[in-house]
Amino acid sequence: MFRFPNLLWSPKQILLMHHFLFH
């Protein structure tokens, strides 16, 4: 779902984005 490389995203940021998108 994310078009940005996971390497540029820290695990916490990914979790936050996922939380906001599905909150």
N, C-alpha and C positions, 0 to 999 in steps of 0.2 A: 504494500500500500504506500510505503514511503519511497519516493523517487531519489531521496538523498542517500548517499553511501552510508552504511552503518558505521564505517570507520570514523566518519566525521561526527557521528552522534554518540554521546556517552550513554550508557545503559539507563542512567537516571533520566536523561532528557527523553529517551525513547519511551520510558514508562510514563513520564508526565504527559507527553504528546498523546499516547495511547489512552491515558486516563481522561484527558480533556475531550478527545474525539468521541469517546464512548461513554461520557458521563451524562 
